[in-house]
Protein backbone atom coordinates (compact mmCIF):
# COMPACT_ATOMS: atom_id res chain seq x y z
CA UNK A 1 0.00 0.00 0.00
CA UNK A 2 1.23 3.47 -0.81
CA UNK A 3 2.10 5.81 2.02
CA UNK A 4 -0.44 8.64 2.12
CA UNK A 5 0.87 11.86 0.65
CA UNK A 6 -0.11 15.49 0.99
CA UNK A 7 0.70 18.62 -0.97
CA UNK A 8 -0.54 22.20 -0.98
CA UNK A 9 -2.63 23.22 -3.97
CA UNK A 10 -2.04 26.40 -5.94
CA UNK A 11 -5.50 27.79 -5.04
CA UNK A 12 -5.81 31.02 -3.12
CA UNK A 13 -5.96 30.33 -0.26
CA UNK A 14 -4.10 27.05 -0.73
CA UNK A 15 -5.68 23.81 0.45
CA UNK A 16 -3.96 20.61 1.47
CA UNK A 17 -4.62 17.84 -1.05
CA UNK A 18 -4.26 14.65 0.89
CA UNK A 19 -4.55 11.20 -0.69
CA UNK A 20 -5.65 8.42 1.65
CA UNK A 21 -5.21 4.85 0.32
CA UNK A 22 -8.25 2.64 0.74
CA UNK A 23 -7.44 0.93 4.07
CA UNK A 24 -6.61 4.27 5.71
CA UNK A 25 -9.62 5.95 4.09
CA UNK A 26 -11.83 3.26 5.59
CA UNK A 27 -10.44 3.93 9.06
CA UNK A 28 -11.09 7.66 8.66
CA UNK A 29 -14.61 7.06 7.36
CA UNK A 30 -15.53 4.76 10.25
CA UNK A 31 -13.94 6.94 12.91
CA UNK A 32 -16.86 9.40 13.38
CA UNK A 33 -19.31 6.62 14.20
CA UNK A 34 -16.98 5.20 16.87
CA UNK A 35 -16.55 8.59 18.50
CA UNK A 36 -20.24 9.44 18.21
CA UNK A 37 -21.15 6.24 20.04
CA UNK A 38 -18.65 7.08 22.77
CA UNK A 39 -19.83 10.67 23.18
CA UNK A 40 -23.54 9.84 23.10
CA UNK A 41 -23.13 6.99 25.61
CA UNK A 42 -20.16 8.03 27.77
CA UNK A 43 -21.29 5.73 30.59
CA UNK A 44 -20.40 2.68 28.44
CA UNK A 45 -16.68 3.48 28.25
CA UNK A 46 -15.67 5.23 31.45
CA UNK A 47 -11.95 4.62 30.97
CA UNK A 48 -11.94 6.18 27.52
CA UNK A 49 -14.06 9.09 28.73
CA UNK A 50 -11.62 9.66 31.60
CA UNK A 51 -8.80 9.80 29.07
CA UNK A 52 -10.57 12.21 26.74
CA UNK A 53 -11.78 14.36 29.62
CA UNK A 54 -9.06 14.09 32.27
CA UNK A 55 -9.01 15.82 35.64
CA UNK A 56 -8.41 19.56 35.78
CA UNK A 57 -8.01 20.04 39.53
CA UNK A 58 -6.00 18.31 42.22
CA UNK A 59 -8.76 18.43 44.83
CA UNK A 60 -12.02 16.48 44.60
CA UNK A 61 -14.10 19.50 45.61
CA UNK A 62 -12.70 21.72 42.87
CA UNK A 63 -12.92 18.94 40.31
CA UNK A 64 -16.55 18.18 41.12
CA UNK A 65 -17.47 21.83 40.81
CA UNK A 66 -15.58 22.16 37.54
CA UNK A 67 -17.39 19.15 36.05
CA UNK A 68 -20.73 20.35 37.33
CA UNK A 69 -20.25 23.65 35.54
CA UNK A 70 -18.65 22.43 32.34
CA UNK A 71 -19.27 18.71 31.95
CA UNK A 72 -22.04 18.73 29.36
CA UNK A 73 -20.57 21.60 27.33
CA UNK A 74 -17.26 19.73 27.02
CA UNK A 75 -19.07 16.69 25.61
CA UNK A 76 -21.11 18.85 23.30
CA UNK A 77 -18.03 20.59 21.93
CA UNK A 78 -16.36 17.26 21.21
CA UNK A 79 -19.49 16.05 19.43
CA UNK A 80 -19.51 19.19 17.26
CA UNK A 81 -15.89 18.52 16.32
CA UNK A 82 -16.71 14.97 15.30
CA UNK A 83 -19.53 16.23 13.07
CA UNK A 84 -17.24 18.78 11.45
CA UNK A 85 -14.69 16.02 10.81
CA UNK A 86 -17.40 13.80 9.32
CA UNK A 87 -18.32 16.60 6.90
CA UNK A 88 -14.68 16.89 5.78
CA UNK A 89 -14.49 13.16 5.14
CA UNK A 90 -17.87 13.10 3.39
CA UNK A 91 -16.63 15.82 1.02
CA UNK A 92 -13.58 13.77 0.02
CA UNK A 93 -13.39 12.62 -3.58
CA UNK A 94 -13.18 8.85 -4.17
CA UNK A 95 -10.27 7.89 -6.42
CA UNK A 96 -10.74 5.72 -9.46
CA UNK A 97 -10.48 1.95 -9.14
CA UNK A 98 -11.19 2.20 -5.40
CA UNK A 99 -7.67 3.32 -4.65
CA UNK A 100 -8.81 5.58 -1.83
CA UNK A 101 -9.97 9.11 -1.10
CA UNK A 102 -8.67 12.54 -1.97
CA UNK A 103 -9.25 15.09 0.77
CA UNK A 104 -8.97 18.80 0.21
CA UNK A 105 -8.38 20.45 3.56
CA UNK A 106 -8.34 24.21 4.05
CA UNK A 107 -5.49 25.18 6.40
CA UNK A 108 -8.01 26.19 9.07
CA UNK A 109 -9.49 22.65 9.05
CA UNK A 110 -6.24 20.78 9.54
CA UNK A 111 -6.13 21.46 13.28
CA UNK A 112 -9.67 20.09 13.71
CA UNK A 113 -8.90 17.05 11.57
CA UNK A 114 -5.86 16.28 13.73
CA UNK A 115 -7.75 16.77 16.99
CA UNK A 116 -10.52 14.37 16.08
CA UNK A 117 -7.98 11.88 14.72
CA UNK A 118 -6.15 12.20 18.02
CA UNK A 119 -9.32 11.56 20.02
CA UNK A 120 -9.73 8.31 18.16
CA UNK A 121 -6.07 7.44 18.76
CA UNK A 122 -6.64 7.99 22.46
CA UNK A 123 -9.75 5.78 22.33
CA UNK A 124 -7.76 2.98 20.66
CA UNK A 125 -4.80 3.32 23.01
CA UNK A 126 -6.99 3.27 26.10
CA UNK A 127 -8.86 0.18 24.91
CA UNK A 128 -5.53 -1.49 24.18
CA UNK A 129 -4.21 -0.60 27.63
CA UNK A 130 -1.14 1.19 26.31
CA UNK A 131 0.96 2.68 29.10
CA UNK A 132 4.47 2.49 27.69
CA UNK A 133 6.15 5.15 25.54
CA UNK A 134 7.76 2.39 23.46
CA UNK A 135 4.49 0.70 22.49
CA UNK A 136 5.19 1.00 18.76
CA UNK A 137 8.33 -1.10 18.94
CA UNK A 138 6.72 -4.43 19.76
CA UNK A 139 3.57 -5.34 17.85
CA UNK A 140 3.58 -8.79 19.42
CA UNK A 141 2.33 -7.22 22.67
CA UNK A 142 -0.97 -6.59 20.94
CA UNK A 143 -1.60 -9.93 19.28
CA UNK A 144 -5.25 -9.91 20.28
CA UNK A 145 -5.60 -6.29 19.16
CA UNK A 146 -3.93 -6.42 15.77
CA UNK A 147 -6.57 -4.35 14.01
CA UNK A 148 -6.42 -1.62 16.64
CA UNK A 149 -2.63 -1.61 16.56
CA UNK A 150 -2.58 -1.14 12.80
CA UNK A 151 -5.19 1.61 12.98
CA UNK A 152 -3.22 3.39 15.67
CA UNK A 153 0.02 3.21 13.71
CA UNK A 154 -1.63 4.45 10.51
CA UNK A 155 -3.37 7.34 12.26
CA UNK A 156 -0.09 8.31 13.90
CA UNK A 157 1.38 8.49 10.40
CA UNK A 158 -1.52 10.65 9.21
CA UNK A 159 -0.93 13.08 12.05
CA UNK A 160 2.77 13.32 11.28
CA UNK A 161 2.01 14.09 7.63
CA UNK A 162 -0.46 16.81 8.60
CA UNK A 163 1.94 18.33 11.13
CA UNK A 164 4.66 18.38 8.51
CA UNK A 165 2.33 20.10 6.07
CA UNK A 166 1.52 22.79 8.62
CA UNK A 167 5.18 23.76 8.82
CA UNK A 168 5.33 24.37 5.05
CA UNK B 1 -16.59 34.90 35.65
CA UNK B 2 -14.20 35.58 38.53
CA UNK B 3 -15.34 34.24 41.94
CA UNK B 4 -16.92 36.77 44.30
CA UNK B 5 -16.38 36.51 48.05
CA UNK B 6 -19.55 36.36 50.10
CA UNK B 7 -19.58 39.02 52.85
CA UNK B 8 -19.65 36.53 55.75
CA UNK B 9 -16.25 35.04 54.79
CA UNK B 10 -14.53 38.29 55.81
CA UNK B 11 -15.79 38.59 59.39
CA UNK B 12 -12.51 37.50 61.03
CA UNK B 13 -9.26 39.29 60.13
CA UNK B 14 -7.18 36.08 59.99
CA UNK B 15 -9.70 34.45 57.68
CA UNK B 16 -9.80 37.56 55.53
CA UNK B 17 -6.02 37.46 55.22
CA UNK B 18 -6.02 33.76 54.42
CA UNK B 19 -8.79 34.22 51.86
CA UNK B 20 -7.08 37.22 50.29
CA UNK B 21 -3.76 35.40 50.20
CA UNK B 22 -5.38 32.27 48.76
CA UNK B 23 -7.18 34.28 46.10
CA UNK B 24 -4.07 36.32 45.30
CA UNK B 25 -1.80 33.34 44.69
CA UNK B 26 -1.39 32.44 41.04
CA UNK B 27 -2.07 29.03 39.51
CA UNK B 28 0.28 26.71 37.72
CA UNK B 29 -0.67 24.83 34.58
CA UNK B 30 1.16 21.52 34.31
CA UNK B 31 1.28 19.20 31.31
CA UNK B 32 1.93 15.50 32.00
CA UNK B 33 3.61 12.90 29.84
CA UNK B 34 1.58 10.21 28.12
CA UNK B 35 2.56 7.43 25.73
CA UNK B 36 0.18 8.31 22.90
CA UNK B 37 0.45 11.96 21.97
CA UNK B 38 3.11 12.42 19.30
CA UNK B 39 5.99 14.72 20.16
CA UNK B 40 5.40 16.91 17.12
CA UNK B 41 1.72 17.09 18.01
CA UNK B 42 2.53 18.30 21.53
CA UNK B 43 4.79 20.99 20.02
CA UNK B 44 1.93 22.05 17.75
CA UNK B 45 -0.46 22.23 20.71
CA UNK B 46 1.92 24.39 22.76
CA UNK B 47 2.39 26.73 19.82
CA UNK B 48 -1.35 26.94 19.22
CA UNK B 49 -2.59 27.25 22.81
CA UNK B 50 0.17 29.44 24.24
CA UNK B 51 1.52 31.14 21.13
CA UNK B 52 4.98 29.78 21.98
CA UNK B 53 7.69 30.02 19.34
CA UNK B 54 8.58 26.59 17.99
CA UNK B 55 11.88 26.40 19.88
CA UNK B 56 10.28 27.07 23.24
CA UNK B 57 7.42 24.67 22.49
CA UNK B 58 9.95 21.98 21.60
CA UNK B 59 11.86 22.60 24.83
CA UNK B 60 8.70 22.25 26.90
CA UNK B 61 7.73 19.10 25.02
CA UNK B 62 11.12 17.55 25.72
CA UNK B 63 10.73 18.45 29.37
CA UNK B 64 7.41 16.61 29.44
CA UNK B 65 8.94 13.67 27.60
CA UNK B 66 12.07 13.31 29.75
CA UNK B 67 10.87 14.53 33.13
CA UNK B 68 7.27 13.42 33.00
CA UNK B 69 5.82 16.91 33.32
CA UNK B 70 6.35 20.57 32.49
CA UNK B 71 5.11 23.80 34.00
CA UNK B 72 3.77 25.62 30.96
CA UNK B 73 2.03 28.63 32.48
CA UNK B 74 1.59 30.54 35.72
CA UNK B 75 -1.48 32.78 35.75
CA UNK B 76 -4.73 33.54 37.52
CA UNK B 77 -7.32 30.84 38.13
CA UNK B 78 -9.60 31.76 35.29
CA UNK B 79 -6.81 31.76 32.72
CA UNK B 80 -5.47 28.50 34.09
CA UNK B 81 -8.88 26.85 33.65
CA UNK B 82 -9.09 28.09 30.07
CA UNK B 83 -5.60 26.76 29.27
CA UNK B 84 -6.25 23.38 30.85
CA UNK B 85 -9.57 23.13 29.05
CA UNK B 86 -7.86 23.84 25.72
CA UNK B 87 -5.05 21.39 26.40
CA UNK B 88 -7.60 18.71 27.25
CA UNK B 89 -9.49 19.45 24.05
CA UNK B 90 -6.31 18.52 22.17
CA UNK B 91 -6.00 15.29 24.13
CA UNK B 92 -3.17 16.33 26.40
CA UNK B 93 -3.09 15.51 30.10
CA UNK B 94 -2.94 18.74 32.07
CA UNK B 95 -3.85 19.92 35.54
CA UNK B 96 -3.81 23.15 37.50
CA UNK B 97 -2.70 23.78 41.06
CA UNK B 98 -2.30 26.88 43.13
CA UNK B 99 1.21 28.15 43.82
CA UNK B 100 2.07 27.44 47.43
CA UNK B 101 1.99 30.40 49.80
HADDOCK unambig.tbl for C-alpha pairs under 7 A between the chains (distance, minus, plus):
assign (segid A and resid 52 and name CA) (segid B and resid 91 and name CA) 6.09 0.50 0.50
assign (segid A and resid 53 and name CA) (segid B and resid 88 and name CA) 6.49 0.50 0.50
assign (segid A and resid 54 and name CA) (segid B and resid 88 and name CA) 6.98 0.50 0.50
assign (segid A and resid 54 and name CA) (segid B and resid 93 and name CA) 6.51 0.50 0.50
assign (segid A and resid 55 and name CA) (segid B and resid 95 and name CA) 6.59 0.50 0.50
assign (segid A and resid 56 and name CA) (segid B and resid 84 and name CA) 6.60 0.50 0.50
assign (segid A and resid 56 and name CA) (segid B and resid 94 and name CA) 6.66 0.50 0.50
assign (segid A and resid 56 and name CA) (segid B and resid 95 and name CA) 4.58 0.50 0.50
assign (segid A and resid 56 and name CA) (segid B and resid 96 and name CA) 6.08 0.50 0.50
assign (segid A and resid 57 and name CA) (segid B and resid 95 and name CA) 5.76 0.50 0.50
assign (segid A and resid 57 and name CA) (segid B and resid 96 and name CA) 5.60 0.50 0.50
assign (segid A and resid 57 and name CA) (segid B and resid 97 and name CA) 6.68 0.50 0.50
assign (segid A and resid 58 and name CA) (segid B and resid 97 and name CA) 6.50 0.50 0.50
assign (segid A and resid 115 and name CA) (segid B and resid 90 and name CA) 5.65 0.50 0.50
assign (segid A and resid 118 and name CA) (segid B and resid 91 and name CA) 6.85 0.50 0.50
assign (segid A and resid 119 and name CA) (segid B and resid 91 and name CA) 6.47 0.50 0.50
assign (segid A and resid 122 and name CA) (segid B and resid 36 and name CA) 6.84 0.50 0.50
assign (segid A and resid 131 and name CA) (segid B and resid 35 and name CA) 6.04 0.50 0.50
assign (segid A and resid 132 and name CA) (segid B and resid 35 and name CA) 5.65 0.50 0.50
assign (segid A and resid 133 and name CA) (segid B and resid 35 and name CA) 4.26 0.50 0.50
assign (segid A and resid 163 and name CA) (segid B and resid 41 and name CA) 7.00 0.50 0.50
